[in-house]
Amino acid sequence: MCRHVGYLGPPVRLDELLLRPSHGLLEQTWAPNDMRLGGTINVDGFGVGWYRADRAEPSRYRAVGPMWADENFAALAPEVSADALVGAIRSATRSTSAERTACAPFRSGRWLFSHNGAVPGWPESLAELAEKLDPVRLLASEAPVDSATVWALLSHRLSEGQPPVDAVRDTLVEVVRAVPEARMNMLLSDGQLLIATTWTHSLSVCRTDRAVVLASEPFELPAAARGPREGSGWEESSWHAVPDGYLVVADREETTLSPLPDIELRDSPTAESR
Ligand code: GLN
C-alpha cells in the first residue's frame, strides 16, 4: 500500500528529504519494507505538497508513474526548499483511477491530505456517507478513487469548522463504521500541524532537536533536519513505530499519541453483521 511522509522543521530541499536519503520516499518506491495486506511496489504515481513561510497556500507537484522516472521532479526538487511538506507514493487500489489527479496529496486551501489504505467496496460502500455531502463538493472531487471520497468527507468537516483533530478522528470512525474492513492510515497537514492515524498500515515518528517527521517507513534524515546532538547514522535518529489504532498529532514543539476507539468499532455489532 502507498507510503507517505509528513515533515515540519527548518527548510529542507525536496531532494534532500525525499530523493537522496537512504530508504527515503524514492527508495520506498521500489523497495518498501513494510507493505501490509497486498501491494509490493509504489509505482502508480506520486505527489508532494509543500509550504513556504512566504506563501499562504501549499504548492504541489503530482505525476503518474514511478517517482524515479520523472525527470521534471528530479530537476525541480533541488530548487525547492520547504519548512513543511506532505509527500506520497502510490500503489493504486484496484478499480480506481490511474490518473495524476488520483495521487495524494489532495489539497484544499491550506490543507494537504494523504490516505494510505483502501475502502473495500468503494464507491457503493461509501455512497450512504456521501449523501450528506454538498453535491458540488462531490462533483468537484478530483478523481474516481476511494481516497478522494475520504478526502471529500474530511474536507467537508474542515470546511464546517470542525477542529482538524476531531475531523480526522470522526472521518475515520464514520468510514470504519460503514466499512469495517477499511484501511485508514491518514495524514493531514496545514503546514503547522501533522495529524495522522494508524489503522492497519505502518507509521513511524521521528522527532529531532529541529524537526518532526511522520513516515510510513523510517529513513535517513538529512543533516538540515537533525539537531547538533544527533549523529549522522540514521539508526540513531530515534524513529519510533506508532502502534496500530492510534491518532498522532505533531506540531513544531511536541508529539502526542492517543488511541483511536478501535475495540468499540472493530467488535461492534455493525462490524459483525457485515
Ligand atoms: N486507495 C488509495 C489509492 O488507490 C491508496 C492506496 C494505497 O495506500 N496503496 O490511491
Boltz pocket constraint, residues with backbone or C-beta under 6 A from the ligand:
constraints:
  - pocket:
      binder: B
      contacts: [[A, 1], [A, 2], [A, 3], [A, 39], [A, 89], [A, 90], [A, 91], [A, 92], [A, 93], [A, 94], [A, 96], [A, 97], [A, 102], [A, 115], [A, 116], [A, 117], [A, 118], [A, 119], [A, 145], [A, 146], [A, 147]]
      max_distance: 6.0
